[in-house]
Amino acid sequence: MIKILQKQFCCGCAACVQRCPKHCISLQEDNEGFLYPHVDESVCIDCGWCEKVCPVIHQQESAKPIIVYAAKNVQDDIRMNSSSGGIFTALAEKVIAEGGVVFGVRFDKHWEVVTDYTETKEGLSLFRESKYLQSRIGDSFTQAESFLKSGRKVLFSGTPCQIAGLKLFLKKEYDNLVAIDIICHGVPSPGIWRQYLKEETARMCGQKNTVLPHSIPERDVHVEGISFRNKDLGWKKFSFALILSTTNGSGEKFSFCSHMPFKENPFMKGFLSDLYLRPSCYACPAKCGRSGSDLTLGDFWGVQLVMPELDDDKGVSVVLVNSEKGNRYCKGLEIHKWGTTYDQVLQYNPAIEKSVQIPRNRKKFYASTSSVIKRIEICTRRPWKERMKSRMIRIASSMLSKRGKEFIKKYLLNKE
């Protein structure tokens, strides 16, 4: 039976929960905010299925893609409402047009992330944009298996470890399955997100804003929208947006928004500093093409350096074609695509192969009893020596630049 002795040996894919014939495995949240399987040993028959479908125990061989593309959706509005180039939507629309089902991630009513499916093009809007949280899989592997056995096409998208778990769960290959994973940095804690959202909402309610001249009781406020990758400032300098709404005494609705560049938003700073990623993310079992996916999608970071003619700052996707099935689906898409190389993509997106390192402040972060926002601020602050060194470099660069301009003006341009 599954026994999690060390947290880094469970990626939370929930394949074991769904495959258990006695339904004696449940997921329980730990003190870091992640879900782990718990076995009711009084019901367990020790059949071993939970171990057979575990992607950490059964890691696949690494593999390189057979073809690599830079790609954009032909519709700019879809691209602007997607995290990168809008290729997931193009793939999903093709599967739905063929009578299929698409699995993706969406926010639930509590603004946490769950894996769900849709059978309509309209339903795809909920799956667009990155959601930097580990999704709750629920029984989506079981649902996908049922659709596959009935002969319907299924597109299943998720993190590499989720796709690896799905492939083991299914026990066989299905021609009608298109498995898509993402280039994954790591998944942040849903528990920390829950605390952050509560604190940020309270902060916004307690301050004066441009809509109302007074503070707003938190009980009267509702979250209207969240975007981890808002493109109003561009694709490369995306921002985090949180939209809240309330009503006044006459029932009139007001909305107000917190809109921060990703480098300034506390939750994104902590995420990109790797403070509260799942322990398995520091030694991911499914990187390097080991998930078994047909296609891998992600941002083509660095495209402005290797293919500058493609960069309009609206988003460019990288598409790693990992199988002939994936290649067939790509060929039938109405997208703009350009051939590139794996090395060019890997150079600026090393997360394809490399897991992040455990940050030195991770234990300090979880040991603290301060607010989440305060803990993030403290634990992402660079050491004093590093800050002073950077400041001295900036000052020196500024002085050198100024002197260089004076030299050019006086001696090369002959101007006083």
Secondary structure, 3 states (H helix, E strand, C coil): CCCCCCHHHCCCCCHHHHHCCCCCEEEEECCCCCEEEEECCCCCCCCCHHHHCCCCCCCCCCCCCCEEEEEEECCHHHHHCCCCCCHHHHHHHHHHHCCCEEEEEEECCCCCEEEEEECCCHHHHHHCCCCCCCCECCCHHHHHHHHHHCCCCEEEEECHHHHHHHHHHHCCCCCCEEEEEECCCCCECHHHHHHHHHHHHHHHHHCCCCCCCCCCCHHHCEEEEEEEEECCCCCCCCEEEEEEEEECCCCCEEEEEEEEECCCCHHHHHHHCCCCECHHHHHCCCCCCCCCCCEEEEECCCHHHHCHHHCCCCCCEEEEECCHHHHHHHHCCCEEEEECCHHHHHHHCHHHCCCCCCCCCHHHHHHCCCCHHHHHHHHHCCCHHHHHHHHHHHHHHHHHHHHHHHHHHHHHCCCC
